[in-house]
Amino acid sequence: MSKRQYTAEFKAKVVLEILRGEEELGAIALKYQINPNLLRTWRATFLEKAPSLFEESRAAKQAAEQVREAADREAAMLKTIGQLTLERDFLMAEAHERNRKVPLRRD
């Protein structure tokens, strides 16, 4: 006989039902045919990790800000590369016109 596996959504639903307090834990365990000790473990895990939900949103905001900053730096570098490429092409064309010894390079 293999162990039953429960989805995170199911666990959250059952734990919220426990926390509402409309039914006793034993009745909920009987209703879903789950060991009451397992439900106590789920409830403890849920309550332990609940504060981290708000911290993760702060971390997500910080990560998004870092991504935005990196994108801004990349855009600035690409703009600089474009300007330098135009300047190089212009100077190479000028040099080629002046002394015809410098090979015209276009990448």
DSSP file (Angstrom, degrees, kcal/mol; ACC not computed):
  #  RESIDUE AA STRUCTURE BP1 BP2  ACC     N-H-->O    O-->H-N    N-H-->O    O-->H-N    TCO  KAPPA ALPHA  PHI   PSI    X-CA   Y-CA   Z-CA
    1    1 A M              0   0    0      0, 0.0     2,-0.2     0, 0.0     0, 0.0   0.000 360.0 360.0 360.0 126.1    0.0    0.0    0.0
    2    2 A S        -     0   0    0      1,-0.1     2,-0.2     0, 0.0     0, 0.0  -0.513 360.0 -98.4 -90.7 158.5    1.5    3.3   -1.0
    3    3 A K        -     0   0    0     -2,-0.2     2,-0.3     1,-0.1    -1,-0.1  -0.476  37.1-118.7 -72.3 141.5    1.3    6.6    0.9
    4    4 A R        -     0   0    0     -2,-0.2     2,-0.4     1,-0.0    -1,-0.1  -0.607  26.0-149.1 -77.7 141.8   -1.3    9.0   -0.2
    5    5 A Q        -     0   0    0     -2,-0.3     2,-0.4     0, 0.0    -1,-0.0  -0.931   7.4-155.8-114.5 139.1    0.1   12.3   -1.4
    6    6 A Y        -     0   0    0     -2,-0.4     2,-0.1     4,-0.0    -2,-0.0  -0.885  16.3-120.4-115.9 142.9   -1.8   15.6   -1.0
    7    7 A T     >  -     0   0    0     -2,-0.4     4,-2.3     1,-0.1     5,-0.2  -0.366  25.5-115.7 -75.1 159.6   -1.5   18.7   -3.0
    8    8 A A  H  > S+     0   0    0      1,-0.2     4,-2.5     2,-0.2     5,-0.2   0.869 117.0  55.6 -62.5 -36.4   -0.5   22.0   -1.4
    9    9 A E  H  > S+     0   0    0      2,-0.2     4,-2.3     1,-0.2    -1,-0.2   0.915 108.0  47.7 -63.4 -42.7   -3.9   23.4   -2.3
   10   10 A F  H  > S+     0   0    0      2,-0.2     4,-2.5     1,-0.2     5,-0.2   0.926 111.6  50.0 -64.2 -44.8   -5.7   20.6   -0.5
   11   11 A K  H  X S+     0   0    0     -4,-2.3     4,-2.7     1,-0.2     5,-0.2   0.923 111.4  48.6 -60.0 -44.7   -3.5   20.9    2.6
   12   12 A A  H  X S+     0   0    0     -4,-2.5     4,-2.6     1,-0.2     5,-0.2   0.909 110.5  51.7 -62.9 -41.7   -4.2   24.7    2.7
   13   13 A K  H  X S+     0   0    0     -4,-2.3     4,-1.8     1,-0.2    -2,-0.2   0.932 113.0  44.3 -59.9 -46.6   -7.9   24.1    2.3
   14   14 A V  H  X S+     0   0    0     -4,-2.5     4,-2.1     2,-0.2    -2,-0.2   0.910 113.2  50.4 -67.1 -42.6   -8.0   21.6    5.2
   15   15 A V  H  X S+     0   0    0     -4,-2.7     4,-2.7     1,-0.2    -1,-0.2   0.908 109.9  50.4 -63.9 -41.4   -5.8   23.7    7.4
   16   16 A L  H  X S+     0   0    0     -4,-2.6     4,-1.8     1,-0.2    -1,-0.2   0.878 108.8  52.7 -63.6 -35.6   -8.0   26.8    6.8
   17   17 A E  H  X>S+     0   0    0     -4,-1.8     4,-0.9    -5,-0.2     5,-0.6   0.895 110.3  48.1 -63.9 -40.1  -11.0   24.7    7.7
   18   18 A I  H ><5S+     0   0    0     -4,-2.1     3,-0.7     1,-0.2    -2,-0.2   0.923 111.1  50.3 -64.6 -44.8   -9.3   23.7   11.0
   19   19 A L  H 3<5S+     0   0    0     -4,-2.7    -2,-0.2     1,-0.2    -1,-0.2   0.797  99.6  64.1 -68.5 -28.4   -8.4   27.3   11.8
   20   20 A R  H 3<5S-     0   0    0     -4,-1.8    -1,-0.2    -5,-0.2    -2,-0.2   0.841  94.3-148.1 -62.3 -31.4  -12.0   28.4   11.2
   21   21 A G  T <<5 +     0   0    0     -4,-0.9    -3,-0.1    -3,-0.7    -2,-0.1   0.643  57.7 127.7  75.5  15.0  -12.9   26.3   14.1
   22   22 A E  S   <S+     0   0    0     -5,-0.6     2,-0.3     1,-0.1    -4,-0.1   0.815  78.4  26.5 -72.3 -29.0  -16.4   25.4   12.9
   23   23 A E  S    S-     0   0    0     -6,-0.5    -2,-0.2    -5,-0.1     2,-0.1  -0.920  92.8-103.0-128.4 156.7  -15.6   21.7   13.3
   24   24 A E     >  -     0   0    0     -2,-0.3     4,-2.1     1,-0.1     3,-0.3  -0.415  33.1-112.8 -75.1 156.7  -13.3   19.9   15.7
   25   25 A L  H  > S+     0   0    0      1,-0.2     4,-2.7     2,-0.2     5,-0.2   0.891 117.1  54.7 -56.9 -42.3  -10.0   18.6   14.3
   26   26 A G  H  > S+     0   0    0      1,-0.2     4,-2.1     2,-0.2    -1,-0.2   0.873 107.4  50.0 -61.3 -38.0  -11.1   15.0   14.9
   27   27 A A  H  > S+     0   0    0     -3,-0.3     4,-2.4     2,-0.2    -1,-0.2   0.888 111.6  47.8 -68.4 -38.9  -14.3   15.5   12.8
   28   28 A I  H  X S+     0   0    0     -4,-2.1     4,-2.2     2,-0.2    -2,-0.2   0.907 110.6  52.0 -67.3 -41.1  -12.3   17.1   10.0
   29   29 A A  H  X>S+     0   0    0     -4,-2.7     5,-2.5     1,-0.2     4,-0.8   0.910 112.8  45.4 -60.4 -42.4   -9.8   14.2   10.1
   30   30 A L  H  <5S+     0   0    0     -4,-2.1     3,-0.3     3,-0.2    -2,-0.2   0.897 109.6  55.4 -67.3 -41.3  -12.7   11.7    9.9
   31   31 A K  H  <5S+     0   0    0     -4,-2.4    -2,-0.2     1,-0.2    -1,-0.2   0.899 120.7  29.5 -58.6 -43.7  -14.3   13.7    7.1
   32   32 A Y  H  <5S-     0   0    0     -4,-2.2    -1,-0.2     2,-0.1    -2,-0.2   0.420 106.9-122.5 -98.2   0.3  -11.2   13.5    4.9
   33   33 A Q  T  <5 +     0   0    0     -4,-0.8     2,-0.4    -3,-0.3    -3,-0.2   0.939  64.4 139.6  55.3  51.8  -10.0   10.2    6.3
   34   34 A I      < -     0   0    0     -5,-2.5    -1,-0.2    -6,-0.2    -2,-0.1  -0.964  62.1-100.8-125.4 141.5   -6.7   11.6    7.4
   35   35 A N    >>  -     0   0    0     -2,-0.4     4,-1.7     1,-0.1     3,-0.7  -0.383  27.5-133.1 -59.8 131.0   -4.8   10.9   10.6
   36   36 A P  H 3> S+     0   0    0      0, 0.0     4,-2.2     0, 0.0     5,-0.2   0.826 105.8  58.9 -57.4 -33.0   -5.4   13.8   13.2
   37   37 A N  H 3> S+     0   0    0      1,-0.2     4,-2.0     2,-0.2     5,-0.1   0.878 103.6  51.7 -64.4 -35.9   -1.6   13.9   13.9
   38   38 A L  H <> S+     0   0    0     -3,-0.7     4,-2.5     2,-0.2    -1,-0.2   0.906 108.8  50.6 -65.9 -40.6   -1.0   14.6   10.3
   39   39 A L  H  X S+     0   0    0     -4,-1.7     4,-2.6     1,-0.2    -2,-0.2   0.888 108.3  52.2 -63.8 -38.5   -3.5   17.5   10.4
   40   40 A R  H  X S+     0   0    0     -4,-2.2     4,-2.5     2,-0.2    -1,-0.2   0.897 109.7  49.9 -63.4 -39.0   -1.8   18.9   13.5
   41   41 A T  H  X S+     0   0    0     -4,-2.0     4,-2.6     2,-0.2    -2,-0.2   0.923 110.8  48.8 -64.8 -44.5    1.5   18.8   11.6
   42   42 A W  H  X S+     0   0    0     -4,-2.5     4,-2.7     1,-0.2    -2,-0.2   0.923 111.9  49.1 -60.4 -44.2    0.0   20.6    8.6
   43   43 A R  H  X S+     0   0    0     -4,-2.6     4,-2.7     2,-0.2     5,-0.2   0.925 111.9  48.2 -62.8 -44.9   -1.5   23.2   10.9
   44   44 A A  H  X S+     0   0    0     -4,-2.5     4,-2.2     2,-0.2    -1,-0.2   0.913 113.1  47.9 -62.3 -43.2    1.8   23.7   12.7
   45   45 A T  H  X S+     0   0    0     -4,-2.6     4,-2.3     2,-0.2    -2,-0.2   0.922 112.0  50.4 -62.9 -44.4    3.7   24.0    9.4
   46   46 A F  H  X S+     0   0    0     -4,-2.7     4,-1.3     1,-0.2    -2,-0.2   0.939 113.3  44.4 -59.2 -49.2    1.2   26.5    8.1
   47   47 A L  H  < S+     0   0    0     -4,-2.7    -1,-0.2     1,-0.2    -2,-0.2   0.841 113.0  52.3 -67.3 -32.8    1.3   28.7   11.1
   48   48 A E  H  < S+     0   0    0     -4,-2.2     4,-0.2    -5,-0.2    -1,-0.2   0.886 116.6  38.1 -68.4 -39.3    5.1   28.5   11.2
   49   49 A K  H >X S+     0   0    0     -4,-2.3     4,-0.7     1,-0.2     3,-0.7   0.570  90.5  91.6 -92.3  -8.7    5.5   29.6    7.6
   50   50 A A  H >X S+     0   0    0     -4,-1.3     3,-1.3     1,-0.2     4,-0.6   0.894  84.2  52.6 -55.6 -45.7    2.6   32.1    7.4
   51   51 A P  H >> S+     0   0    0      0, 0.0     4,-1.2     0, 0.0     3,-0.9   0.837 100.1  63.7 -61.5 -30.0    4.9   35.1    8.4
   52   52 A S  H <> S+     0   0    0     -3,-0.7     4,-2.7    -4,-0.2    -2,-0.2   0.723  86.9  72.0 -68.6 -18.9    7.3   34.3    5.6
   53   53 A L  H <X S+     0   0    0     -3,-1.3     4,-1.2    -4,-0.7    -1,-0.2   0.897 101.6  43.4 -60.1 -39.2    4.6   34.9    3.0
   54   54 A F  H <X S+     0   0    0     -3,-0.9     4,-1.2    -4,-0.6    -1,-0.2   0.831 112.7  51.8 -76.7 -32.7    4.9   38.6    3.7
   55   55 A E  H  X S+     0   0    0     -4,-1.2     4,-2.4     1,-0.2    -2,-0.2   0.878 105.8  55.7 -68.7 -37.8    8.7   38.5    3.7
   56   56 A E  H  X S+     0   0    0     -4,-2.7     4,-2.9     1,-0.2    -1,-0.2   0.865 102.9  54.7 -64.3 -35.2    8.8   36.7    0.4
   57   57 A S  H  X S+     0   0    0     -4,-1.2     4,-2.1     2,-0.2    -1,-0.2   0.889 108.9  48.8 -66.4 -35.3    6.7   39.5   -1.2
   58   58 A R  H  X S+     0   0    0     -4,-1.2     4,-2.2     2,-0.2    -2,-0.2   0.918 112.5  47.9 -66.2 -42.5    9.4   42.0    0.1
   59   59 A A  H  X S+     0   0    0     -4,-2.4     4,-2.5     1,-0.2    -2,-0.2   0.883 109.9  52.9 -64.7 -37.8   12.1   39.8   -1.4
   60   60 A A  H  X S+     0   0    0     -4,-2.9     4,-2.5     2,-0.2    -1,-0.2   0.897 108.3  50.3 -64.7 -39.4   10.2   39.5   -4.6
   61   61 A K  H  X S+     0   0    0     -4,-2.1     4,-2.3     2,-0.2    -2,-0.2   0.914 111.0  49.0 -63.5 -42.4   10.0   43.3   -4.8
   62   62 A Q  H  X S+     0   0    0     -4,-2.2     4,-2.2     2,-0.2    -2,-0.2   0.906 111.6  49.2 -63.8 -41.1   13.7   43.6   -4.2
   63   63 A A  H  X S+     0   0    0     -4,-2.5     4,-2.2     2,-0.2    -2,-0.2   0.910 110.6  50.1 -64.6 -41.7   14.4   41.0   -6.9
   64   64 A A  H  X S+     0   0    0     -4,-2.5     4,-2.4     1,-0.2    -1,-0.2   0.892 109.8  51.3 -63.5 -39.3   12.1   42.9   -9.3
   65   65 A E  H  X S+     0   0    0     -4,-2.3     4,-2.6     2,-0.2    -1,-0.2   0.903 109.2  50.4 -63.9 -41.4   13.9   46.1   -8.6
   66   66 A Q  H  X S+     0   0    0     -4,-2.2     4,-2.3     2,-0.2    -2,-0.2   0.888 109.9  50.5 -63.8 -38.4   17.3   44.5   -9.2
   67   67 A V  H  X S+     0   0    0     -4,-2.2     4,-2.4     2,-0.2    -2,-0.2   0.920 110.7  49.2 -65.0 -43.0   16.0   43.1  -12.5
   68   68 A R  H  X S+     0   0    0     -4,-2.4     4,-2.4     2,-0.2    -2,-0.2   0.923 111.4  49.1 -61.4 -44.4   14.8   46.6  -13.5
   69   69 A E  H  X S+     0   0    0     -4,-2.6     4,-2.5     1,-0.2    -1,-0.2   0.905 111.1  49.6 -62.3 -41.4   18.2   48.1  -12.6
   70   70 A A  H  X S+     0   0    0     -4,-2.3     4,-2.5     1,-0.2    -1,-0.2   0.896 110.6  50.3 -64.2 -39.9   20.0   45.5  -14.6
   71   71 A A  H  X S+     0   0    0     -4,-2.4     4,-2.4     2,-0.2    -2,-0.2   0.890 110.4  50.1 -65.5 -38.9   17.8   46.2  -17.6
   72   72 A D  H  X S+     0   0    0     -4,-2.4     4,-2.3     2,-0.2    -2,-0.2   0.917 111.4  48.2 -64.9 -43.1   18.4   49.9  -17.3
   73   73 A R  H  X S+     0   0    0     -4,-2.5     4,-2.4     2,-0.2    -2,-0.2   0.908 112.0  50.0 -62.9 -41.3   22.2   49.3  -17.1
   74   74 A E  H  X S+     0   0    0     -4,-2.5     4,-2.7     2,-0.2    -2,-0.2   0.915 110.0  50.1 -63.6 -42.8   22.0   47.0  -20.2
   75   75 A A  H  X S+     0   0    0     -4,-2.4     4,-2.1     1,-0.2    -1,-0.2   0.909 111.1  49.3 -61.8 -41.9   20.0   49.6  -22.1
   76   76 A A  H  X S+     0   0    0     -4,-2.3     4,-2.2     2,-0.2    -2,-0.2   0.906 111.8  48.5 -64.4 -41.6   22.5   52.3  -21.3
   77   77 A M  H  X S+     0   0    0     -4,-2.4     4,-2.7     2,-0.2    -2,-0.2   0.909 110.8  50.3 -65.4 -41.5   25.4   50.0  -22.4
   78   78 A L  H  X S+     0   0    0     -4,-2.7     4,-2.4     2,-0.2    -1,-0.2   0.883 109.9  51.1 -64.0 -37.3   23.7   49.2  -25.6
   79   79 A K  H  X S+     0   0    0     -4,-2.1     4,-2.4     2,-0.2    -1,-0.2   0.929 111.6  47.3 -63.7 -44.6   23.1   52.9  -26.3
   80   80 A T  H  X S+     0   0    0     -4,-2.2     4,-2.7     2,-0.2    -2,-0.2   0.907 111.0  51.5 -63.2 -42.3   26.8   53.6  -25.7
   81   81 A I  H  X S+     0   0    0     -4,-2.7     4,-2.4     1,-0.2    -1,-0.2   0.915 109.9  50.1 -61.0 -42.9   27.8   50.7  -27.9
   82   82 A G  H  X S+     0   0    0     -4,-2.4     4,-2.2     2,-0.2    -2,-0.2   0.922 111.6  47.5 -61.9 -44.3   25.6   52.0  -30.7
   83   83 A Q  H  X S+     0   0    0     -4,-2.4     4,-2.5     1,-0.2    -2,-0.2   0.923 113.0  48.2 -63.1 -44.5   27.1   55.5  -30.4
   84   84 A L  H  X S+     0   0    0     -4,-2.7     4,-2.7     1,-0.2    -1,-0.2   0.880 109.9  52.7 -64.7 -37.5   30.6   54.2  -30.4
   85   85 A T  H  X S+     0   0    0     -4,-2.4     4,-2.7    -5,-0.2     5,-0.2   0.926 110.3  47.6 -63.7 -44.3   29.9   52.0  -33.4
   86   86 A L  H  X S+     0   0    0     -4,-2.2     4,-2.5     2,-0.2    -2,-0.2   0.921 112.9  48.7 -61.9 -44.0   28.5   55.0  -35.3
   87   87 A E  H  X S+     0   0    0     -4,-2.5     4,-2.8     2,-0.2     5,-0.2   0.918 112.1  48.8 -62.6 -43.7   31.6   57.1  -34.3
   88   88 A R  H  X S+     0   0    0     -4,-2.7     4,-2.9     2,-0.2     5,-0.2   0.935 112.2  47.9 -61.6 -46.8   34.0   54.3  -35.4
   89   89 A D  H  X S+     0   0    0     -4,-2.7     4,-2.3     1,-0.2    -1,-0.2   0.909 113.1  48.7 -61.7 -41.6   32.2   53.9  -38.7
   90   90 A F  H  X S+     0   0    0     -4,-2.5     4,-2.4    -5,-0.2    -2,-0.2   0.945 113.9  45.4 -63.3 -47.7   32.3   57.6  -39.4
   91   91 A L  H  X S+     0   0    0     -4,-2.8     4,-2.7     1,-0.2    -2,-0.2   0.868 112.2  51.6 -65.6 -36.3   36.0   57.9  -38.5
   92   92 A M  H  X S+     0   0    0     -4,-2.9     4,-2.4    -5,-0.2    -1,-0.2   0.907 110.8  48.3 -66.4 -39.8   36.9   54.8  -40.5
   93   93 A A  H  X S+     0   0    0     -4,-2.3     4,-2.3    -5,-0.2    -2,-0.2   0.908 112.6  48.8 -65.8 -41.3   35.1   56.3  -43.5
   94   94 A E  H  X S+     0   0    0     -4,-2.4     4,-2.3     2,-0.2    -2,-0.2   0.933 112.4  47.6 -63.0 -46.0   36.8   59.7  -43.0
   95   95 A A  H  X S+     0   0    0     -4,-2.7     4,-2.3     1,-0.2     5,-0.5   0.897 111.7  51.0 -63.0 -39.9   40.2   58.0  -42.7
   96   96 A H  H  X S+     0   0    0     -4,-2.4     4,-1.6     1,-0.2    -1,-0.2   0.897 110.7  48.7 -64.7 -40.3   39.5   55.9  -45.8
   97   97 A E  H  < S+     0   0    0     -4,-2.3    -2,-0.2    -5,-0.2    -1,-0.2   0.891 113.0  48.6 -65.5 -39.4   38.5   59.0  -47.8
   98   98 A R  H  < S+     0   0    0     -4,-2.3    -2,-0.2    -5,-0.2    -1,-0.2   0.921 133.6   3.6 -73.0 -45.5   41.6   60.9  -46.7
   99   99 A N  H  < S-     0   0    0     -4,-2.3    -3,-0.2    -5,-0.2    -2,-0.2   0.420  74.2-143.8-128.5   4.3   44.4   58.4  -47.4
  100  100 A R  S  < S+     0   0    0     -4,-1.6    -4,-0.1    -5,-0.5    -3,-0.1   0.539  80.7  95.5  48.5   7.4   42.8   55.4  -49.0
  101  101 A K        +     0   0    0     -6,-0.3    -1,-0.2     2,-0.1    -5,-0.1   0.707  61.2  82.3 -96.0 -23.9   45.3   53.2  -47.1
  102  102 A V  S    S-     0   0    0     -7,-0.3     2,-0.1   -10,-0.1    -2,-0.1  -0.705  86.0-123.8 -84.6 122.0   43.1   52.4  -44.2
  103  103 A P        -     0   0    0      0, 0.0     2,-0.6     0, 0.0    -2,-0.1  -0.408  22.9-117.0 -67.4 139.4   40.7   49.5  -45.1
  104  104 A L        -     0   0    0     -2,-0.1     2,-0.5    -4,-0.1   -11,-0.1  -0.672  34.9-165.8 -79.1 117.4   37.1   50.3  -44.6
  105  105 A R        +     0   0    0     -2,-0.6     2,-0.4   -16,-0.1   -13,-0.1  -0.915  15.3 172.3-112.3 125.2   35.8   47.9  -41.9
  106  106 A R              0   0    0     -2,-0.5    -2,-0.0     1,-0.1   -17,-0.0  -0.956 360.0 360.0-132.2 115.6   32.1   47.4  -41.4
  107  107 A D              0   0    0     -2,-0.4    -1,-0.1     0, 0.0    -2,-0.0   0.427 360.0 360.0 -95.5 360.0   31.0   44.7  -38.9
